[in-house]
Amino acid sequence: MPSSLSIPKNGALDLLSLGALVHRLDTGIVPFRKANNCRIHVSGGEFNVAANLADCFRMKTGIASAMVDYPIGELVAERVRAMGVQPFYKHFNHDGVTGPNMATVYSDQGYGIRAPMVFYNRSNEAGARLKPGDFDWKAMFSPSPLAGEGRGEGIGVRWFHSGGIFAALSQTTPEVIIEGMQAAKAAGAVVSFDLNFREKLWKISGGLQRAHEVIRRIMAYVDVLVGNEEDLQKGLGVPGPEVAGKSKLDPSTFFSMIDNVVQLYPNVKVVATTLREVHSTNRHSWGAVAWISGKTYVSPTCELDVYDRVGGGDGFAAGFFYGLLTSEGPEEALKLGWAHGALLTTFPGDTTMATLEQVKALAQGGSARIQR
């Protein structure tokens, strides 16, 4: 019988994320090669979860990350503060020419039959330089009161989160994840990991074989796993059906893979993901599923009119974690994740602009009828 999730009731922080911070330059519906202006969004697969939980769900969250002391770093740090996330930074000095840098993600939103395009400049990225010993995990997971911003003294943490994007950045970042997870386990915190498999990132750091080796080591500490069918197959090497270009709303394929995941990693207590069928860039069918302590749960489905799809999965994870952290019950937690992920695709940027009231209303069957 699978064991159940045991979440600490109290903590100075509800969730602490570990990952690289990036800034995304987005040209909207104009292809990047034809653009003459863009929006700047601060992001990071791991940061987005902490930011969403703080801003929408009113939880106390933190981010452990690299920070470069130059204007782009200052912009990123300002957005972190604006989202209400407590920073714990390893600081790097910029040499004025080559870095190290805060990574850049470039994107356009596509339109209709034209798919979105995303590419990166992560050359000499500060986040990739993070190594074991850069954070005082013992102090950060201590239940004593906060003693100083950005230094990690005296933080108690209920939930620790990281992901596959950060794991792919260098030879040292997986070791930082494992170091953080070991500290979290010792302190009694829940540990979650979003596979967030990015083939472009793993390709330059060893490909599928290295991805499997790295992620399997990390998985030994994971209680809650987030990842779709493609993530499970490519990130974990778990057998499954051929990955199609579109995510289907039928949850049976996902659930059929769970037995293999749990057999390999009996410590895993929760596995969850979104289900998305892409009809066009701006029209998606949207659902979510979860396996929790041996039982399966399926969300409602809806048709999304998508404004910006980037960050929808992180939006789901944040709402789902919120439901679990507040003991809402498995079905309600899944619906909160589904609702928040759906709403996040209606805003520009990677992080939330939704309110908790909007999320709860949609989770309970609300509509887009005007609110007066």
Secondary structure, 3 states (H helix, E strand, C coil): CCCCCCCCCCCCECEEEECCCEEEEECCCCCHHHCCCCEEEEECHHHHHHHHHHHCCCCCEEEEEEEEECHHHHHHHHHHHHCCEEEEEEEEECCCCCCCECEEEEEECCECCECCEEEEECCCEHHHHCCCCCCCHHHHCCCCCCCCCCCCCCCCECEEEEEHHHHCCCCCHHHHHHHHHHHHHHHCCEEEEECCCCHHHHHCCCHHHHHHHHHHHHHCCCCEEECCHHHHHHHHCCCCCCCCCCCCCCCHHHHHHHHHHHHHCCCCCEEEEEEEEEEECCEEEEEEEEEECCEEEECCCEEEECCCCCCHHHHHHHHHHHHHHCCCCHHHHHHHHHHHHHHHCCCCCCCCCCCHHHHHHHHCCCCCCCCC
